[in-house]
Amino acid sequence: MAKLSKETKQRLQQVFQCGQFVIRWGFIPTVLYLGFKRGADPGMPEPTVLRYSSLAFWGTLSRILFWAGPILLADVLGN
């Protein structure tokens, strides 16, 4: 295995962190952009921002209830 200097290791770490940031924050906007650019399939309604934002809201709410629901239920029941 090649010996890397401290500066090279820091630079590689910075490149990987930058790549993670781009993937995390760029993936969903890219998918949405491509979906809007392509348009709907025949027989399907046209995509709208309101439809996608409501899906995001309900998806987030379901995740919260999935993880916090049993805890809240235990508090209510006094367990």
Biotite code that builds the C-alpha atoms (Angstrom):
import biotite.structure as struc

atoms = struc.array([
    struc.Atom([0.000, 0.000, 0.000], chain_id="A", res_id=1, res_name="MET", atom_name="CA", element="C"),
    struc.Atom([1.303, 3.419, -0.934], chain_id="A", res_id=2, res_name="ALA", atom_name="CA", element="C"),
    struc.Atom([2.325, 5.796, 1.827], chain_id="A", res_id=3, res_name="LYS", atom_name="CA", element="C"),
    struc.Atom([0.333, 9.034, 1.657], chain_id="A", res_id=4, res_name="LEU", atom_name="CA", element="C"),
    struc.Atom([1.404, 12.304, 3.172], chain_id="A", res_id=5, res_name="SER", atom_name="CA", element="C"),
    struc.Atom([-0.775, 14.082, 5.710], chain_id="A", res_id=6, res_name="LYS", atom_name="CA", element="C"),
    struc.Atom([-1.674, 16.790, 3.176], chain_id="A", res_id=7, res_name="GLU", atom_name="CA", element="C"),
    struc.Atom([-2.749, 14.183, 0.609], chain_id="A", res_id=8, res_name="THR", atom_name="CA", element="C"),
    struc.Atom([-4.939, 12.428, 3.167], chain_id="A", res_id=9, res_name="LYS", atom_name="CA", element="C"),
    struc.Atom([-6.575, 15.723, 4.124], chain_id="A", res_id=10, res_name="GLN", atom_name="CA", element="C"),
    struc.Atom([-7.175, 16.608, 0.477], chain_id="A", res_id=11, res_name="ARG", atom_name="CA", element="C"),
    struc.Atom([-8.744, 13.195, -0.227], chain_id="A", res_id=12, res_name="LEU", atom_name="CA", element="C"),
    struc.Atom([-10.941, 13.514, 2.842], chain_id="A", res_id=13, res_name="GLN", atom_name="CA", element="C"),
    struc.Atom([-12.104, 16.945, 1.665], chain_id="A", res_id=14, res_name="GLN", atom_name="CA", element="C"),
    struc.Atom([-12.861, 15.592, -1.824], chain_id="A", res_id=15, res_name="VAL", atom_name="CA", element="C"),
    struc.Atom([-14.921, 12.708, -0.384], chain_id="A", res_id=16, res_name="PHE", atom_name="CA", element="C"),
    struc.Atom([-16.831, 15.053, 1.930], chain_id="A", res_id=17, res_name="GLN", atom_name="CA", element="C"),
    struc.Atom([-17.594, 17.346, -0.993], chain_id="A", res_id=18, res_name="CYS", atom_name="CA", element="C"),
    struc.Atom([-18.789, 14.365, -3.043], chain_id="A", res_id=19, res_name="GLY", atom_name="CA", element="C"),
    struc.Atom([-21.066, 13.222, -0.209], chain_id="A", res_id=20, res_name="GLN", atom_name="CA", element="C"),
    struc.Atom([-22.550, 16.725, 0.038], chain_id="A", res_id=21, res_name="PHE", atom_name="CA", element="C"),
    struc.Atom([-23.234, 16.895, -3.699], chain_id="A", res_id=22, res_name="VAL", atom_name="CA", element="C"),
    struc.Atom([-24.878, 13.461, -3.758], chain_id="A", res_id=23, res_name="ILE", atom_name="CA", element="C"),
    struc.Atom([-26.981, 14.057, -0.633], chain_id="A", res_id=24, res_name="ARG", atom_name="CA", element="C"),
    struc.Atom([-28.292, 17.484, -1.625], chain_id="A", res_id=25, res_name="TRP", atom_name="CA", element="C"),
    struc.Atom([-28.296, 17.087, -5.403], chain_id="A", res_id=26, res_name="GLY", atom_name="CA", element="C"),
    struc.Atom([-29.884, 13.708, -6.035], chain_id="A", res_id=27, res_name="PHE", atom_name="CA", element="C"),
    struc.Atom([-33.550, 14.457, -5.313], chain_id="A", res_id=28, res_name="ILE", atom_name="CA", element="C"),
    struc.Atom([-33.577, 17.876, -7.051], chain_id="A", res_id=29, res_name="PRO", atom_name="CA", element="C"),
    struc.Atom([-31.980, 16.252, -10.104], chain_id="A", res_id=30, res_name="THR", atom_name="CA", element="C"),
    struc.Atom([-34.595, 13.485, -10.174], chain_id="A", res_id=31, res_name="VAL", atom_name="CA", element="C"),
    struc.Atom([-37.413, 16.027, -9.811], chain_id="A", res_id=32, res_name="LEU", atom_name="CA", element="C"),
    struc.Atom([-35.948, 18.220, -12.561], chain_id="A", res_id=33, res_name="TYR", atom_name="CA", element="C"),
    struc.Atom([-35.662, 15.299, -14.948], chain_id="A", res_id=34, res_name="LEU", atom_name="CA", element="C"),
    struc.Atom([-39.214, 14.196, -14.120], chain_id="A", res_id=35, res_name="GLY", atom_name="CA", element="C"),
    struc.Atom([-40.637, 17.643, -14.815], chain_id="A", res_id=36, res_name="PHE", atom_name="CA", element="C"),
    struc.Atom([-38.565, 18.021, -17.981], chain_id="A", res_id=37, res_name="LYS", atom_name="CA", element="C"),
    struc.Atom([-39.734, 14.680, -19.361], chain_id="A", res_id=38, res_name="ARG", atom_name="CA", element="C"),
    struc.Atom([-43.382, 15.204, -18.459], chain_id="A", res_id=39, res_name="GLY", atom_name="CA", element="C"),
    struc.Atom([-46.040, 12.647, -17.727], chain_id="A", res_id=40, res_name="ALA", atom_name="CA", element="C"),
    struc.Atom([-46.476, 9.282, -19.393], chain_id="A", res_id=41, res_name="ASP", atom_name="CA", element="C"),
    struc.Atom([-49.493, 8.953, -21.694], chain_id="A", res_id=42, res_name="PRO", atom_name="CA", element="C"),
    struc.Atom([-52.681, 8.611, -19.674], chain_id="A", res_id=43, res_name="GLY", atom_name="CA", element="C"),
    struc.Atom([-51.145, 10.022, -16.483], chain_id="A", res_id=44, res_name="MET", atom_name="CA", element="C"),
    struc.Atom([-51.754, 13.497, -15.009], chain_id="A", res_id=45, res_name="PRO", atom_name="CA", element="C"),
    struc.Atom([-49.099, 16.151, -15.509], chain_id="A", res_id=46, res_name="GLU", atom_name="CA", element="C"),
    struc.Atom([-46.642, 16.449, -12.609], chain_id="A", res_id=47, res_name="PRO", atom_name="CA", element="C"),
    struc.Atom([-47.060, 19.480, -10.349], chain_id="A", res_id=48, res_name="THR", atom_name="CA", element="C"),
    struc.Atom([-44.945, 20.887, -7.536], chain_id="A", res_id=49, res_name="VAL", atom_name="CA", element="C"),
    struc.Atom([-47.944, 20.716, -5.193], chain_id="A", res_id=50, res_name="LEU", atom_name="CA", element="C"),
    struc.Atom([-48.324, 16.966, -5.748], chain_id="A", res_id=51, res_name="ARG", atom_name="CA", element="C"),
    struc.Atom([-44.655, 16.294, -4.971], chain_id="A", res_id=52, res_name="TYR", atom_name="CA", element="C"),
    struc.Atom([-44.597, 18.582, -1.935], chain_id="A", res_id=53, res_name="SER", atom_name="CA", element="C"),
    struc.Atom([-47.649, 16.862, -0.456], chain_id="A", res_id=54, res_name="SER", atom_name="CA", element="C"),
    struc.Atom([-46.008, 13.463, -1.006], chain_id="A", res_id=55, res_name="LEU", atom_name="CA", element="C"),
    struc.Atom([-42.902, 14.699, 0.786], chain_id="A", res_id=56, res_name="ALA", atom_name="CA", element="C"),
    struc.Atom([-45.019, 15.953, 3.697], chain_id="A", res_id=57, res_name="PHE", atom_name="CA", element="C"),
    struc.Atom([-46.886, 12.668, 4.135], chain_id="A", res_id=58, res_name="TRP", atom_name="CA", element="C"),
    struc.Atom([-43.682, 10.663, 3.747], chain_id="A", res_id=59, res_name="GLY", atom_name="CA", element="C"),
    struc.Atom([-41.990, 12.686, 6.479], chain_id="A", res_id=60, res_name="THR", atom_name="CA", element="C"),
    struc.Atom([-45.041, 12.448, 8.733], chain_id="A", res_id=61, res_name="LEU", atom_name="CA", element="C"),
    struc.Atom([-45.194, 8.667, 8.313], chain_id="A", res_id=62, res_name="SER", atom_name="CA", element="C"),
    struc.Atom([-41.501, 8.352, 9.236], chain_id="A", res_id=63, res_name="ARG", atom_name="CA", element="C"),
    struc.Atom([-42.025, 10.445, 12.361], chain_id="A", res_id=64, res_name="ILE", atom_name="CA", element="C"),
    struc.Atom([-45.024, 8.368, 13.410], chain_id="A", res_id=65, res_name="LEU", atom_name="CA", element="C"),
    struc.Atom([-43.194, 5.122, 12.650], chain_id="A", res_id=66, res_name="PHE", atom_name="CA", element="C"),
    struc.Atom([-40.254, 6.017, 14.893], chain_id="A", res_id=67, res_name="TRP", atom_name="CA", element="C"),
    struc.Atom([-41.971, 8.127, 17.566], chain_id="A", res_id=68, res_name="ALA", atom_name="CA", element="C"),
    struc.Atom([-45.380, 6.423, 17.604], chain_id="A", res_id=69, res_name="GLY", atom_name="CA", element="C"),
    struc.Atom([-44.472, 3.533, 19.938], chain_id="A", res_id=70, res_name="PRO", atom_name="CA", element="C"),
    struc.Atom([-42.724, 5.943, 22.325], chain_id="A", res_id=71, res_name="ILE", atom_name="CA", element="C"),
    struc.Atom([-45.715, 8.285, 22.406], chain_id="A", res_id=72, res_name="LEU", atom_name="CA", element="C"),
    struc.Atom([-48.096, 5.366, 22.874], chain_id="A", res_id=73, res_name="LEU", atom_name="CA", element="C"),
    struc.Atom([-46.032, 4.032, 25.788], chain_id="A", res_id=74, res_name="ALA", atom_name="CA", element="C"),
    struc.Atom([-46.142, 7.486, 27.423], chain_id="A", res_id=75, res_name="ASP", atom_name="CA", element="C"),
    struc.Atom([-49.906, 7.667, 27.043], chain_id="A", res_id=76, res_name="VAL", atom_name="CA", element="C"),
    struc.Atom([-50.404, 4.189, 28.470], chain_id="A", res_id=77, res_name="LEU", atom_name="CA", element="C"),
    struc.Atom([-48.008, 4.896, 31.326], chain_id="A", res_id=78, res_name="GLY", atom_name="CA", element="C"),
    struc.Atom([-45.598, 2.046, 30.607], chain_id="A", res_id=79, res_name="ASN", atom_name="CA", element="C"),
])
